[in-house]
Each structure stands twice: as structure tokens, then as C-alpha cells.
Amino acid sequence: MASFKTLDDLPDDLSGKVALVRVDLNLPMNEGRASDLTRVEASAPTILELADAGAKVLLLAHFGRPKGERYSTMSTSVVQGDLERVLGREVMFISELSGPVVEQSIGILRPGDIGLLDNVRFWPGEEANDPEFARAIAANGDFYVNDAFSAAHRAHASTEGLAHLLPAYAGRAMEKELKALDAALGNPEAPVAAVVGGAKVSSKLAVLENLVGRVQHLIIGGGMANTFLAARGVGVGKSLCEHELAPTVNAILDRADHAGCTVHLPYDVVVAKEFAANPPSMRICNVHEVAADEMILDVGPAAVEALADVLKTCRTLVWNGPLGAFETDPFDAATVSLARIAAALTQDGSLVSVAGGGDTVAALNHAGAAADFTYVSTAGGAFLEWMEGRELPGVKALEQ
């Protein structure tokens, strides 16, 4: 694992020092209030630890995609109240990122106080990673902390540029994420299994190409499995399927064979003639018995039982994407069942389980299994790029 400094490496005396802390406050909103505070809760330990050590904590974050323009609806002031509720502290809103307004605000803040700077993406220099822009922000800080893994795949001023201008540290959430990811694919205990689901193979080609050389078992679910089945000559009826990717899929299967990776595809499936909750046409059948007017909507129970046996032989699991159309009952059955089995194995101490990306968090929460996984990342794009084996600029900049 790459070496990086954490809050444990900070000087003992932080009283009055200004900490520039990159966090993720890009929260989902509903009628003016955040509907999910997970991202704030993730960074709260870092913010409070620095504040309790006497630092003046200035939070850097983006909110929405203003593309270098100012919009009142995208100001970070919108989430100030939510931030205060989670932290249990007052937070001063600061309408700039640098210059006299920030200097004056720092003068008002007492050691241990917290300030929230405005949306970093209001300034074009953020996404351009403009060195002058980064230097202007850094001029008011004594050190930099990145606690936003979810933005680490972006080489922006607040995620990458500042790390080169000030002493840089990983916050507690970032530290936890990097250690979990290293345990999952960086330096995992074998055998390693990966569950990759979702609608389209085309959106996860790089993920699949990276995983076949790094895991011993690759479990394919969701609409992706239909594309793999079709590439092998199996009729999938009117299921969601990217038939044009057959040559690409066969190349991935060949690579897996050469790498000693077993690719697991469902051999029984749940099908229906229409995509609706509890349709009367729903049935379970062998994968070779799907009718021309049917669509595959979930993995069947016999296949799930076989996959459970696979997980019982593994020591590490990486999970990204549902096995079926889990939002619609009863096509959540395979995802729920396998997730609960993985959670139980994790709690037994026989499996290290790391999951993340998009629908994965919702699917595991739906299964009631998320809390029992070793680690569940809410990072989305950054998690996917890590699964692709790509270098993340915000993480690279922290390396010592």
C-alpha cells in the first residue's frame, strides 16, 4: 500500500492553526433539506478531531455543477444547517475561498471553530486545477487534509493542487477508505471474489478487464449477465442485452481463462413477459429455456445457492452492482439473498467484504446487509475508477 500521512502525523500543537479540509457535501436534497447525511457523517470525525485539537477548520466542498458560475441554489450555505446538526457545532459560512474576506473570517474564528467556504466550483480555477487559484486558497492555510475520497478521481485545485502546496494529510474517512480498498484489491487475502452487476457491460468494460487478472472468481449479474449469456450463444429473449459486444465479452472470457479466473453466470433465472411488480407471467427457469417474449429480471435461487458456496470458499469480496432489478419486487431476491450471505460470512470473520458504487449502496441497504459488510463506499465514480485499476489524482497527491 502507498504511504500517506494521516491525522496521527500532525504536530501536537494545532491551536490556532488553519486546517483546509476537503470534504464531500454534495448532498441529495429534498425541499431544501438534505435527504441523506451519510457524506457529512463520514467526515464528522475528521472535522471534530481537528477542531477539538484547537485548529481553525475551514471546509472546502463542491455542491452541484455550477461550471464556474455562481448560483444561490448551489451555494454550500444550503447545507450549512445540515452540517451543524451532524457536528453539533455552529459553523460560520464564508462566501469566498481566498482573499480579504477569508482572512477577516479567520481572524474572527477562535481556535476550535469551524468555517464553511463557498462552493469551490463557483470559480473556474477549481476544475481547471489552476496553480494560481490553488495558491490563493493555500495562502490562508497551515496544512491541508483531504477527507473526500468520492472526489479523489478529479485532478481539481481542492482535491489535488492544494496537496502540493501545503503539508498534506488523509482525513479519517479517506484513511479508512484507502485501507479498505487496499485490503480488497491492493493486497487482498486470496481467494478473492468480485460481484459485478448492473445494466450494461459497456459501462464497466474497464472494471471487468482489470478484475479478471486480479480475482479468482468473477460473478456477473444484472443486465450484464444477459450480454455474457448471449455471447455464449444462449437465447435471452427480449432481455436487456448488448448483443454487439459479443466479441468483447468473449475476449474478456478468454482473458479470464488464461488468468485462472472463474467467471460465474446464472444457470437458472427469473423471467417475466413484462417488467412490473409481481407480474403474473413471472417464472423461474433454466437459462436455456427463456422464451422469445420473456426478459430475464433476476438470478434464480439455484444459482444463488451455488454462488453462496463460492463465497464460502473465499477470503475477500469486492461488490459493485445488483444481481437483478432490485428496485422492483420480487426481482430483488437474488441480491438480497447473496448480500445477506456475504454479510453473515463477514460477521463470522471468514470474509473481508468491500462494496461500493452507485446502486450498490442502495441495494445493500435494501437487503439490510450494508452495516455488516467490512466497508461500504459511497464514492461512486471514484470507487469505479479504483476498480478499473486507475490512479486517482487526489490519492496520488497524498503519497509520501
C-alpha positions as CSV (number, residue, x, y, z in Angstrom):
1,M,0.0,0.0,0.0
2,A,1.2,3.5,-0.8
3,S,2.4,5.6,2.1
4,F,0.5,8.7,3.1
5,K,0.3,10.8,6.2
6,T,-2.8,10.8,8.4
7,L,-4.0,13.0,11.3
8,D,-1.8,10.9,13.5
9,D,1.2,12.6,11.9
10,L,0.1,16.1,12.6
11,P,2.1,18.2,15.1
12,D,1.0,18.0,18.7
13,D,0.1,21.7,19.0
14,L,-2.6,22.7,16.4
15,S,-4.0,25.6,18.5
16,G,-4.9,28.5,16.1
17,K,-3.5,26.7,13.1
18,V,-5.7,26.8,10.0
19,A,-6.7,23.5,8.5
20,L,-8.0,23.5,5.0
21,V,-10.2,20.3,4.8
22,R,-11.7,19.0,1.6
23,V,-14.9,17.2,2.4
24,D,-17.9,15.9,0.3
25,L,-21.0,18.0,1.0
26,N,-22.6,17.3,-2.4
27,L,-25.8,16.0,-0.7
28,P,-29.0,14.9,-2.2
29,M,-31.7,17.5,-1.5
30,N,-35.5,17.3,-0.9
31,E,-37.4,20.5,-0.4
32,G,-34.4,22.5,0.7
33,R,-33.0,19.9,3.2
34,A,-30.6,17.1,2.7
35,S,-32.3,13.7,2.3
36,D,-29.1,11.7,3.1
37,L,-26.4,12.9,5.5
38,T,-24.1,9.9,5.0
39,R,-21.3,12.0,3.5
40,V,-21.4,14.6,6.3
41,E,-21.4,11.8,8.9
42,A,-18.4,10.3,7.2
43,S,-16.2,13.4,7.6
44,A,-17.5,14.5,11.0
45,P,-14.8,12.6,12.9
46,T,-12.1,14.4,11.0
47,I,-13.7,17.8,11.4
48,L,-14.3,17.4,15.1
49,E,-10.9,15.9,15.8
50,L,-9.2,18.9,14.2
51,A,-11.5,21.3,16.0
52,D,-11.0,19.6,19.3
53,A,-7.3,19.9,18.9
54,G,-7.6,23.7,18.6
55,A,-7.3,24.1,14.8
56,K,-9.4,26.7,12.9
57,V,-11.1,24.3,10.5
58,L,-12.1,25.7,7.0
59,L,-14.1,23.3,4.9
60,L,-13.8,23.1,1.1
61,A,-16.5,21.4,-0.8
62,H,-18.5,21.4,-4.1
63,F,-22.2,21.4,-4.5
64,G,-23.8,20.5,-7.8
65,R,-22.2,21.5,-11.2
66,P,-22.2,25.3,-11.5
67,K,-19.4,25.2,-14.1
68,G,-17.6,28.3,-12.8
69,E,-20.8,30.4,-12.3
70,R,-22.4,31.5,-9.0
71,Y,-25.9,30.2,-8.3
72,S,-27.6,30.8,-4.9
73,T,-29.2,27.4,-5.1
74,M,-25.7,25.8,-5.4
75,S,-24.1,27.7,-2.6
76,T,-22.7,25.5,0.2
77,S,-24.7,27.7,2.6
78,V,-27.7,25.5,1.5
79,V,-26.2,22.6,3.6
80,Q,-24.9,24.7,6.5
81,G,-27.8,23.7,8.7
82,D,-27.4,20.1,8.0
83,L,-23.7,20.3,8.7
84,E,-24.3,22.0,12.0
85,R,-26.9,19.3,13.0
86,V,-24.4,16.5,12.4
87,L,-21.5,18.2,14.0
88,G,-23.4,19.6,16.9
89,R,-21.4,22.8,16.5
90,E,-22.0,26.2,15.0
91,V,-20.4,26.7,11.6
92,M,-19.5,30.1,10.1
93,F,-20.4,30.5,6.4
94,I,-17.7,32.3,4.4
95,S,-18.8,33.4,0.9
96,E,-15.3,33.3,-0.6
97,L,-12.4,30.9,-1.0
98,S,-9.5,33.3,-0.7
99,G,-8.6,36.9,-0.2
100,P,-9.6,39.5,2.4
101,V,-13.0,38.0,3.2
102,V,-11.4,34.7,4.2
103,E,-8.5,36.5,6.1
104,Q,-11.0,38.5,8.1
105,S,-13.1,35.4,8.8
106,I,-10.0,33.5,10.1
107,G,-9.3,36.5,12.4
108,I,-12.9,36.2,13.8
109,L,-12.7,32.4,14.3
110,R,-11.4,31.1,17.6
111,P,-9.3,28.0,18.0
112,G,-11.6,25.0,17.6
113,D,-14.1,27.0,15.4
114,I,-15.4,25.7,12.0
115,G,-15.9,27.7,8.8
116,L,-17.6,26.6,5.6
117,L,-16.2,28.2,2.4
118,D,-18.5,28.6,-0.6
119,N,-18.8,26.1,-3.4
120,V,-15.3,25.6,-4.9
121,R,-16.8,25.1,-8.3
122,F,-18.1,28.7,-8.4
123,W,-14.6,29.5,-9.6
124,P,-13.3,28.2,-13.0
125,G,-9.9,27.7,-11.5
126,E,-11.2,24.7,-9.4
127,E,-11.9,22.3,-12.2
128,A,-9.0,23.7,-14.3
129,N,-6.7,22.9,-11.3
130,D,-5.2,26.4,-11.9
131,P,-2.0,26.7,-9.9
132,E,-2.6,30.4,-9.1
133,F,-6.1,29.7,-7.9
134,A,-4.7,26.9,-5.7
135,R,-2.0,29.2,-4.3
136,A,-4.6,31.8,-3.4
137,I,-6.5,29.3,-1.3
138,A,-3.4,27.8,0.2
139,A,-2.2,31.3,1.3
140,N,-4.7,31.1,4.2
141,G,-3.9,27.6,5.4
142,D,-1.2,26.0,7.5
143,F,-2.0,22.5,6.4
144,Y,-4.3,20.5,4.1
145,V,-6.5,17.5,4.8
146,N,-8.3,15.5,2.1
147,D,-11.3,13.6,3.5
148,A,-13.3,13.3,0.2
149,F,-12.4,10.1,-1.5
150,S,-15.5,10.5,-3.6
151,A,-13.8,13.4,-5.4
152,A,-10.3,11.9,-5.5
153,H,-10.7,10.9,-9.1
154,R,-10.8,14.5,-10.1
155,A,-7.5,16.5,-10.5
156,H,-9.0,19.7,-9.2
157,A,-7.4,22.5,-7.2
158,S,-9.2,21.5,-4.0
159,T,-8.5,17.8,-4.4
160,E,-5.1,17.7,-6.0
161,G,-3.5,21.1,-6.3
162,L,-3.5,22.0,-2.6
163,A,-1.8,18.8,-1.6
164,H,1.4,20.1,-3.4
165,L,1.3,23.5,-1.7
166,L,0.8,22.6,1.9
167,P,1.7,19.7,4.3
168,A,-1.0,17.2,3.2
169,Y,-2.8,14.5,5.2
170,A,-5.5,12.0,4.7
171,G,-8.6,12.5,6.9
172,R,-10.1,9.7,8.9
173,A,-12.7,8.8,6.2
174,M,-10.1,8.9,3.5
175,E,-7.7,6.8,5.6
176,K,-10.4,4.2,6.3
177,E,-11.4,4.1,2.6
178,L,-7.8,3.6,1.4
179,K,-7.1,0.9,3.9
180,A,-10.4,-0.9,3.0
181,L,-9.6,-0.7,-0.7
182,D,-6.1,-2.0,-0.2
183,A,-7.5,-5.0,1.7
184,A,-9.9,-5.7,-1.1
185,L,-7.7,-5.5,-4.2
186,G,-4.4,-3.9,-3.4
187,N,-3.1,-6.6,-1.0
188,P,-6.0,-9.0,-0.5
189,E,-6.2,-12.4,1.1
190,A,-7.0,-14.9,-1.6
191,P,-9.2,-16.4,-2.9
192,V,-10.8,-13.2,-4.0
193,A,-14.3,-12.9,-5.5
194,A,-15.9,-10.0,-7.2
195,V,-19.6,-9.4,-7.8
196,V,-20.2,-7.1,-10.8
197,G,-23.8,-6.3,-11.7
198,G,-25.8,-3.5,-13.3
199,A,-27.4,-2.8,-16.6
200,K,-24.7,-2.6,-19.1
201,V,-21.3,-4.2,-19.8
202,S,-20.3,-1.2,-21.8
203,S,-20.2,1.0,-18.7
204,K,-17.9,-1.5,-16.8
205,L,-15.6,-2.8,-19.5
206,A,-12.5,-1.4,-17.8
207,V,-13.6,-2.8,-14.5
208,L,-14.1,-6.3,-15.9
209,E,-10.8,-6.2,-17.8
210,N,-9.0,-5.2,-14.6
211,L,-10.7,-7.7,-12.3
212,V,-10.1,-10.9,-14.4
213,G,-6.4,-10.6,-13.8
214,R,-6.8,-9.9,-10.0
215,V,-9.6,-12.1,-8.7
216,Q,-10.2,-15.9,-8.7
217,H,-14.0,-15.7,-9.0
218,L,-15.9,-13.1,-11.1
219,I,-19.7,-13.2,-10.5
220,I,-21.7,-11.4,-13.2
221,G,-25.2,-10.3,-12.6
222,G,-27.9,-7.8,-13.7
223,G,-28.3,-6.9,-17.4
224,M,-24.6,-7.5,-17.8
225,A,-25.1,-11.3,-17.3
226,N,-27.6,-11.3,-20.3
227,T,-24.8,-9.9,-22.6
228,F,-22.4,-12.6,-21.4
229,L,-25.0,-15.3,-21.8
230,A,-25.8,-14.1,-25.3
231,A,-22.2,-14.0,-26.3
232,R,-22.0,-17.7,-25.3
233,G,-24.9,-18.4,-27.6
234,V,-27.7,-18.5,-25.1
235,G,-31.1,-17.1,-26.1
236,V,-32.1,-14.3,-23.8
237,G,-35.5,-13.3,-25.3
238,K,-36.3,-9.7,-25.1
239,S,-33.9,-9.1,-22.1
240,L,-31.8,-6.0,-21.8
241,C,-28.7,-7.1,-23.8
242,E,-25.8,-5.5,-25.7
243,H,-25.5,-8.1,-28.5
244,E,-22.9,-6.0,-30.3
245,L,-20.5,-6.6,-27.5
246,A,-20.2,-10.3,-28.0
247,P,-16.6,-10.2,-29.4
248,T,-15.5,-8.0,-26.4
249,V,-17.2,-10.3,-23.9
250,N,-15.6,-13.4,-25.4
251,A,-12.2,-11.7,-25.2
252,I,-12.8,-11.0,-21.5
253,L,-13.8,-14.6,-21.0
254,D,-10.6,-15.7,-22.8
255,R,-8.5,-13.5,-20.6
256,A,-10.2,-14.9,-17.5
257,D,-9.4,-18.4,-18.6
258,H,-5.7,-17.6,-19.1
259,A,-5.6,-15.8,-15.7
260,G,-7.2,-18.6,-13.8
261,C,-10.3,-16.6,-13.0
262,T,-13.6,-18.5,-13.0
263,V,-16.5,-16.4,-14.4
264,H,-19.8,-17.3,-12.9
265,L,-23.0,-16.8,-14.9
266,P,-26.5,-17.8,-13.7
267,Y,-27.9,-21.1,-14.9
268,D,-31.3,-20.5,-13.6
269,V,-33.1,-17.2,-13.9
270,V,-36.3,-15.3,-13.0
271,V,-38.2,-14.2,-16.1
272,A,-41.4,-12.4,-17.0
273,K,-43.1,-11.1,-20.1
274,E,-43.4,-7.6,-18.6
275,F,-41.3,-5.5,-16.2
276,A,-43.7,-4.8,-13.3
277,A,-44.0,-5.7,-9.7
278,N,-45.1,-9.3,-9.2
279,P,-46.2,-9.9,-12.8
280,P,-48.5,-12.9,-13.4
281,S,-46.1,-14.1,-16.1
282,M,-43.2,-14.4,-13.8
283,R,-41.5,-17.8,-13.5
284,I,-38.1,-19.4,-12.7
285,C,-36.5,-21.4,-15.5
286,N,-33.2,-22.8,-16.7
287,V,-31.2,-20.2,-18.6
288,H,-31.6,-22.2,-21.8
289,E,-35.4,-22.1,-21.5
290,V,-36.0,-18.4,-21.8
291,A,-38.8,-17.8,-24.3
292,A,-38.5,-15.2,-27.1
293,D,-41.1,-12.9,-25.5
294,E,-39.6,-13.1,-22.0
295,M,-37.0,-11.0,-20.2
296,I,-34.5,-12.0,-17.5
297,L,-35.0,-9.9,-14.4
298,D,-33.1,-11.7,-11.7
299,V,-30.7,-14.5,-11.0
300,G,-32.5,-17.8,-9.9
301,P,-32.4,-19.4,-6.5
302,A,-30.3,-22.4,-7.5
303,A,-27.6,-20.1,-9.0
304,V,-27.7,-18.0,-5.8
305,E,-27.2,-21.1,-3.7
306,A,-24.2,-22.1,-5.9
307,L,-22.8,-18.5,-5.6
308,A,-23.1,-18.7,-1.8
309,D,-21.0,-21.9,-1.9
310,V,-18.4,-19.9,-3.9
311,L,-18.3,-17.1,-1.3
312,K,-17.8,-19.6,1.5
313,T,-14.5,-20.7,-0.1
314,C,-13.3,-17.1,-0.5
315,R,-11.5,-14.7,1.9
316,T,-12.1,-11.4,0.2
317,L,-15.1,-10.0,-1.7
318,V,-15.5,-6.9,-3.8
319,W,-19.1,-6.0,-4.7
320,N,-20.3,-3.5,-7.3
321,G,-23.9,-3.6,-8.7
322,P,-27.0,-5.6,-8.1
323,L,-27.7,-9.1,-9.4
324,G,-31.2,-8.2,-10.7
325,A,-33.8,-5.4,-11.0
326,F,-33.7,-5.0,-7.2
327,E,-35.9,-1.9,-7.1
328,T,-38.9,-3.9,-8.2
329,D,-40.4,-6.7,-6.1
330,P,-39.7,-9.6,-6.3
331,F,-36.6,-9.1,-8.6
332,D,-34.6,-8.2,-5.5
333,A,-34.4,-11.7,-4.2
334,A,-31.0,-12.8,-5.5
335,T,-29.3,-9.5,-4.5
336,V,-30.9,-9.7,-1.0
337,S,-30.0,-13.3,-0.5
338,L,-26.4,-13.2,-1.6
339,A,-25.8,-9.9,0.2
340,R,-27.0,-11.4,3.5
341,I,-24.9,-14.4,3.0
342,A,-21.8,-12.2,2.4
343,A,-22.7,-10.1,5.5
344,A,-23.0,-13.3,7.6
345,L,-19.6,-14.6,6.4
346,T,-18.1,-11.2,7.2
347,Q,-19.5,-11.2,10.7
348,D,-18.2,-14.7,11.2
349,G,-14.7,-13.4,10.4
350,S,-14.2,-15.6,7.4
351,L,-14.6,-12.8,4.7
352,V,-13.4,-9.3,4.1
353,S,-16.2,-7.6,2.2
354,V,-15.9,-4.2,0.4
355,A,-18.7,-2.8,-1.7
356,G,-19.4,0.5,-3.4
357,G,-20.6,2.5,-6.4
358,G,-24.0,3.8,-7.4
359,D,-26.9,1.3,-6.9
360,T,-24.7,-0.9,-4.7
361,V,-25.2,1.1,-1.5
362,A,-28.9,1.3,-2.1
363,A,-29.1,-2.5,-2.8
364,L,-27.2,-3.5,0.3
365,N,-29.2,-1.1,2.4
366,H,-32.4,-2.6,1.0
367,A,-31.0,-6.0,1.9
368,G,-30.3,-4.8,5.4
369,A,-26.7,-6.0,4.9
370,A,-24.7,-2.9,4.5
371,A,-23.8,-2.4,8.2
372,D,-22.4,-6.0,8.3
373,F,-20.0,-5.6,5.4
374,T,-16.4,-4.7,6.3
375,Y,-16.7,-1.5,4.3
376,V,-19.2,0.1,2.1
377,S,-18.0,3.1,0.0
378,T,-20.4,5.8,-1.1
379,A,-17.8,7.2,-3.5
380,G,-19.5,6.3,-6.8
381,G,-17.2,7.4,-9.7
382,A,-14.0,7.2,-7.6
383,F,-14.9,3.7,-6.5
384,L,-15.4,2.6,-10.1
385,E,-12.2,4.1,-11.3
386,W,-10.4,2.3,-8.4
387,M,-12.0,-0.9,-9.6
388,E,-10.7,-0.1,-13.1
389,G,-7.2,0.0,-11.7
390,R,-6.7,3.7,-12.5
391,E,-4.6,6.1,-10.5
392,L,-6.7,8.6,-8.6
393,P,-5.1,12.1,-8.6
394,G,-6.4,13.1,-5.2
395,V,-4.9,9.9,-3.6
396,K,-1.7,10.1,-5.6
397,A,-1.1,13.7,-4.3
398,L,-1.2,12.4,-0.7
399,E,1.5,9.8,-1.3
400,Q,4.8,10.4,0.5
